[in-house]
Amino acid sequence: MKKITILGSTGSIGISTISIIKKHPDLFKIVALVANKNCSVMLEQCKFFSPDWVAMNNEKSADILRIKLKENKIKTQVLSGKKEICALASLKENDYVVSAIVGMAGLLPTLSAIYAGKTILLANKESLITCGSIFMNALSVHHANIVPIDSEHNAIFQVLPQCLQKSLGKVSLKENGIKSIILTGSGGPLYHLQKEDLPFVTPDQTCAHPNWSMGKKISVDSATMINKGLEYIEARWLFNTSDNEIDILIHPQSIIHSMVEYIDGSVLAQLSVPDMKVAISYALAFPKRIISGSNFLNFKKLKSLNFFEPDFTQFPCLKLAIDAFSAGQSAMTVLNAVNEISVSAFLNSKIRFNKIYEINSDILMSSSFLEPTSVEEILEIDKKTRIKTEKKILSLVY
């Protein structure tokens, strides 16, 4: 039986993970759950699983949860704060850690799990984007393992040779018969809009993804396609690819989740309906497969599968992310931080949609940091960038 801690159990990835674990009580035991402040969902999860530990990032939420658990005679111990979350990520009682906290907040807990030698089921891409070399080196030093949950990286992982699955980021693709990997993306909910329409789209429009059910932040990132750019960065680290070994295609139907092209001309692809439970169940059960609860793909109803090269004038944030990887770790950290703040500002109706790129670009181009050599230096770059971005947003007239 696999013993699991879920970081971000009340978010979309966490809830999907919970739904799969419920179907397989003989295979998985939840040791600890972690969330930000959603007491109501966490309470229901505790009622069902009675985990040993829970941590809430928000102290007030932790206090409320303690009262609710006591009323329901549930003995789960409740902790609060970032330090305690990191402690639960590295518990000796667990074997697997689902890293599904959104944004930079997931960095330190994910690293804590790596330092403890856990198997990480990775959904939090910011850990790799901001700490790529440190992250990958830590995996090796502490004998930790990683299975990606992001649908695109999980798709690639599924069709890689076994030797590469066991040595992510360490070995050459070419030496293992691989010509390139191909990331696919839907183009997001605003793909068919004209550029002149973008200043007027609302947060609700932007979050109404045609294929996927996702959180608000990642929905906006999908609309700007910076999400695909961040996935590009993540793939460069995870699969040890050079810039000529990776490509990006827009695939509006979201059926082919990514592909691997081999040197003999073969292309292996992973296909499924757009449902994160497919990728999560694969990661949970790896190297086996289990029932995910997802619907099955019906080829008889598929009318077409289309692919387009992304237009960087339509999706300038995608180009920003690709260029940031070439510029170095400080640029990637700056871009991640400014994007989190600008997307939050858009979701709170402080800026228009088209301003996301303008702010991201301005802050990235005007920032100059030495290349970081430690997590502390990365956190400092992140902090300074967020402050600078918030000041920039305050100076704008909506």
Residue pairs with C-beta under 8 A, 6 or more apart in sequence:
1 26
1 27
1 28
1 29
2 27
2 28
2 29
2 95
2 96
2 284
3 28
3 29
3 31
3 93
3 94
3 95
3 96
4 21
4 28
4 29
4 30
4 31
4 94
4 95
4 96
4 97
4 98
4 284
5 30
5 31
5 32
5 33
5 34
5 88
5 89
5 91
5 94
5 96
5 97
5 98
5 113
6 14
6 17
6 18
6 30
6 32
6 33
6 34
6 97
6 98
6 100
7 14
7 34
7 85
7 88
7 89
7 97
7 98
7 99
7 100
7 101
7 106
7 109
7 110
7 113
7 124
8 14
8 34
8 35
8 36
8 98
8 99
8 100
8 101
8 102
8 106
8 123
8 124
9 15
9 17
9 18
9 33
9 34
9 35
9 41
9 42
9 45
9 100
10 35
10 36
10 38
10 41
10 42
10 45
11 35
11 100
11 101
11 102
11 215
12 213
12 214
12 215
12 276
13 98
13 100
13 123
13 149
13 276
13 280
14 35
14 98
14 100
15 41
16 276
16 277
16 280
17 98
17 100
17 280
17 284
18 45
19 277
19 293
20 277
20 280
20 281
20 284
20 290
20 292
20 293
21 28
21 30
21 49
21 284
22 48
23 290
23 291
23 293
24 290
24 291
27 284
27 285
27 290
28 284
30 49
30 51
31 51
31 52
31 53
31 91
31 93
31 94
32 51
32 52
32 53
32 54
32 55
32 88
32 91
32 94
33 42
33 45
33 46
33 49
33 51
33 53
33 54
33 55
34 54
34 55
34 56
34 57
34 85
34 88
34 89
34 101
34 109
35 41
35 42
35 54
35 55
35 56
35 57
35 61
36 56
36 57
36 58
36 61
36 101
36 105
37 56
37 57
37 58
37 60
37 61
38 61
39 56
39 61
39 64
39 65
39 68
42 54
42 56
42 65
43 65
43 68
43 69
43 72
45 51
46 54
46 65
46 69
46 72
46 74
46 76
47 72
47 74
50 74
50 75
50 76
51 76
52 76
52 77
52 93
53 76
53 77
53 79
53 88
53 91
54 65
54 76
54 77
54 78
54 79
55 62
55 78
55 79
55 80
55 81
55 84
55 85
55 87
55 88
56 62
56 65
56 78
56 79
56 80
57 80
57 81
57 82
57 85
57 105
58 80
59 80
59 81
61 80
62 78
62 79
62 80
63 80
65 78
66 78
69 75
69 76
69 78
79 85
79 87
79 88
82 108
82 109
85 108
85 109
86 108
86 109
86 112
87 112
88 109
89 97
89 109
89 110
89 112
89 113
89 116
89 118
90 112
90 113
90 115
90 116
90 118
91 116
92 116
94 118
95 118
95 119
96 118
96 119
96 120
96 121
96 284
97 110
97 113
97 118
97 119
97 120
97 121
98 121
98 123
98 149
98 280
99 106
99 109
99 110
99 113
99 120
99 121
99 122
99 123
99 124
99 127
100 106
100 123
100 124
100 149
101 109
101 110
101 124
102 124
102 215
102 217
102 218
103 124
103 126
103 217
103 340
104 126
104 130
104 336
104 337
104 340
104 382
106 124
106 126
106 127
107 124
107 126
107 127
107 130
107 131
107 375
107 379
108 375
110 120
110 122
110 124
110 127
110 135
111 127
111 131
111 134
111 135
111 138
111 375
113 120
113 144
114 120
114 135
114 138
114 139
114 142
114 144
115 138
115 142
115 144
116 142
116 144
117 142
117 143
117 144
118 144
118 145
119 144
119 145
119 146
119 147
120 144
120 145
120 146
120 147
121 146
121 147
121 149
121 280
121 283
121 284
122 128
122 146
122 147
122 148
122 149
122 150
123 149
123 150
125 150
125 230
125 231
125 233
125 234
126 230
126 336
127 135
128 135
128 136
128 233
128 234
128 237
128 238
129 230
129 233
129 234
129 332
129 333
129 336
130 329
130 332
130 333
130 336
130 378
130 382
131 329
131 375
131 378
132 233
132 236
132 237
132 329
132 332
133 237
133 329
134 374
134 375
134 378
135 237
136 169
136 237
138 144
139 145
139 146
139 168
139 169
140 170
146 168
146 238
147 154
147 157
147 282
147 283
147 286
148 154
148 156
148 157
148 234
148 238
148 279
148 283
149 276
149 279
149 280
149 283
150 231
150 234
150 279
151 257
151 258
151 274
151 276
151 278
151 279
152 183
152 184
152 185
152 231
152 235
152 257
152 258
153 231
153 234
153 235
153 238
153 258
154 257
154 270
154 279
154 282
154 283
155 256
155 257
155 258
155 259
155 269
155 270
155 279
156 181
156 183
156 235
156 239
156 258
156 259
156 260
156 270
157 165
157 168
158 270
158 282
159 259
159 260
159 268
159 269
159 270
160 178
160 239
160 260
161 176
161 177
163 171
163 176
164 171
164 173
164 176
164 178
164 239
168 238
168 239
168 240
169 237
169 238
169 239
169 240
170 240
171 240
172 240
173 179
173 180
173 181
173 239
173 240
173 241
173 245
174 245
174 263
177 262
177 263
177 264
178 245
178 260
178 261
178 262
178 263
179 245
179 261
179 262
179 263
180 241
180 244
180 245
180 246
180 247
180 260
180 261
181 235
181 239
181 241
181 245
181 246
181 247
181 258
181 259
181 260
181 261
182 246
182 247
182 248
182 249
182 258
182 259
182 260
182 261
182 267
183 228
183 231
183 232
183 235
183 246
183 247
183 248
183 249
183 258
184 248
184 249
184 250
184 251
184 254
184 256
184 257
184 258
184 259
184 307
185 222
185 225
185 227
185 228
185 231
185 248
185 249
185 250
185 251
185 310
186 209
186 210
186 211
186 212
186 222
186 250
186 251
186 252
186 253
186 254
186 274
187 225
187 250
187 252
187 308
187 310
188 209
188 219
188 222
188 223
188 224
188 225
189 205
189 206
189 207
189 208
189 209
189 210
189 219
189 222
189 223
190 198
190 201
190 205
190 206
190 223
190 353
191 250
191 252
193 201
195 313
195 314
198 352
198 353
198 354
199 352
199 353
199 354
200 352
201 223
201 353
203 216
203 220
203 346
203 347
203 349
206 219
206 220
206 223
206 346
206 353
207 216
207 219
207 220
208 219
209 219
209 222
210 252
211 253
211 254
211 274
212 222
212 254
212 274
212 276
213 276
214 222
216 347
217 340
217 343
217 344
217 347
218 227
220 343
220 346
220 347
220 356
221 227
221 230
221 339
221 343
222 228
223 353
224 315
224 317
224 318
224 356
224 357
225 310
225 315
225 317
225 318
226 317
226 318
226 320
226 321
226 339
226 360
228 248
228 310
228 315
228 318
228 321
229 317
229 318
229 319
229 320
229 321
229 322
229 324
230 321
230 336
232 246
232 248
232 318
232 321
232 322
232 325
233 321
233 324
233 325
233 332
235 241
235 246
236 243
236 246
236 325
239 246
243 326
248 310
248 318
249 307
249 308
249 309
249 310
250 307
250 308
250 309
250 310
251 305
251 306
251 307
251 308
252 306
252 308
253 302
253 304
253 305
253 306
254 274
255 271
255 272
255 273
255 274
255 297
255 302
255 305
256 269
256 270
256 271
256 305
257 269
257 270
257 271
257 272
257 279
258 269
258 270
259 267
259 268
259 269
259 270
260 267
260 268
260 269
261 267
262 268
271 297
272 278
272 294
272 297
273 294
273 295
273 296
273 297
275 292
275 294
275 295
277 292
277 293
277 294
278 292
278 294
280 292
281 289
281 290
281 291
281 292
281 293
281 294
282 289
282 292
284 290
310 318
312 318
312 319
316 357
316 361
317 339
317 356
317 357
317 360
320 335
320 357
320 360
320 361
320 364
321 335
323 331
324 331
324 332
324 334
324 335
324 364
325 331
325 332
328 371
329 371
329 372
329 378
330 367
330 369
330 370
330 371
330 372
330 381
331 364
331 367
333 369
333 372
333 378
333 381
333 382
333 385
334 363
334 364
334 367
334 369
334 381
334 385
335 360
335 364
336 382
337 381
337 382
337 385
337 386
337 389
338 359
338 360
338 363
338 364
338 385
338 386
338 388
338 389
339 356
339 360
340 386
341 359
341 386
341 389
341 390
341 393
342 351
342 355
342 356
342 359
342 360
342 389
342 393
343 356
345 351
345 355
345 359
345 393
346 352
346 353
346 355
346 356
349 398
350 393
350 398
351 359
351 393
351 396
351 398
352 398
355 396
359 389
359 392
359 393
362 392
363 385
363 388
363 389
363 392
367 385
367 388
369 381
369 384
370 377
372 378
372 380
372 381
